Amino acid sequence: MGASLFVDVIAIAVLVLFLLQFLRLAVTGGSKKELYLTLALFSITLGVWLIYNASFTWGWDFYTYVPLAFAVATFLLSVFGLFRLREEEGLGGFQKEI
């Protein structure tokens, strides 16, 4: 029980930090690239945390599949956004910030 609680606390802290970063970028008008990368990392973190909890704590049910589908959809949309942004800026301009 102790290890699972420790993992949950760390995962929630990381997810909250990603959400705060996303809100900061959305409000201040940060670069689209940072916004897409933040969303991609948020969705990966959420997906890994859900898979861990479903495998070791909760079990697999409807309430695990719905947020996991949300995490996968968010990741795919952010990767699609990054590819589209790369096409718009060109390869040289896209790699400049990274």
C-alpha positions in Angstrom: 0.0 0.0 0.0 2.8 2.4 0.8 4.6 2.1 -2.6 1.3 2.6 -4.5 0.6 5.7 -2.5 4.1 7.1 -3.1 3.7 6.5 -6.9 0.3 8.2 -6.9 1.6 11.2 -5.1 4.5 11.6 -7.5 2.2 11.1 -10.5 -0.3 13.6 -9.3 2.4 16.2 -8.6 3.9 15.7 -12.1 0.4 15.9 -13.7 -0.4 19.1 -11.8 2.9 20.7 -12.9 2.2 19.8 -16.5 -1.3 21.3 -16.2 0.1 24.5 -14.7 2.7 24.7 -17.5 -0.1 24.2 -20.1 -2.3 26.9 -18.5 0.7 29.3 -18.4 1.4 28.7 -22.1 -2.3 29.0 -23.0 -2.8 32.3 -21.1 0.5 34.0 -22.0 0.4 33.0 -25.6 3.5 30.8 -25.6 4.8 29.0 -28.6 2.6 26.3 -30.2 5.5 23.9 -30.1 5.9 24.2 -26.3 2.1 23.8 -26.0 2.0 20.6 -28.1 5.1 19.2 -26.3 3.5 19.9 -22.9 0.3 18.2 -24.0 2.2 15.2 -25.3 4.2 14.8 -22.1 1.1 15.2 -20.0 -0.8 12.5 -21.9 2.2 10.1 -21.7 2.4 10.6 -18.0 -1.4 10.2 -17.6 -1.3 7.0 -19.7 1.6 5.4 -17.8 0.0 6.3 -14.4 -3.3 4.8 -15.5 -1.7 1.6 -16.8 0.3 1.2 -13.6 -2.8 1.7 -11.4 -5.0 -0.6 -13.6 -2.4 -3.3 -13.5 -1.5 -3.2 -9.8 -4.3 -1.5 -7.9 -7.6 -0.8 -9.6 -8.0 -3.5 -12.2 -9.2 -2.9 -15.8 -12.7 -1.6 -16.1 -14.7 1.1 -17.9 -13.3 3.9 -15.6 -9.8 3.0 -16.6 -10.5 2.8 -20.4 -12.1 6.2 -20.7 -9.3 8.3 -19.3 -6.8 6.0 -21.1 -8.6 6.7 -24.4 -8.4 10.4 -23.5 -4.7 10.2 -22.9 -4.1 8.4 -26.2 -6.3 10.8 -28.1 -4.5 13.8 -26.6 -1.1 12.3 -27.4 -2.1 11.6 -31.0 -3.6 15.1 -31.5 -0.5 16.8 -30.1 1.8 14.7 -32.3 -0.3 15.5 -35.3 -0.1 19.2 -34.3 3.6 19.0 -34.1 3.9 17.5 -37.5 1.6 20.1 -39.0 3.6 22.8 -37.3 6.8 21.4 -38.8 5.3 21.5 -42.3 4.2 25.1 -41.8 7.6 26.3 -40.4 9.9 24.2 -42.5 12.4 21.8 -41.0 15.1 24.5 -40.3 12.7 26.8 -38.4 11.1 23.9 -36.5 14.4 22.6 -35.2 15.7 26.1 -34.2 13.9 26.1 -30.9 14.5 22.5 -30.0 
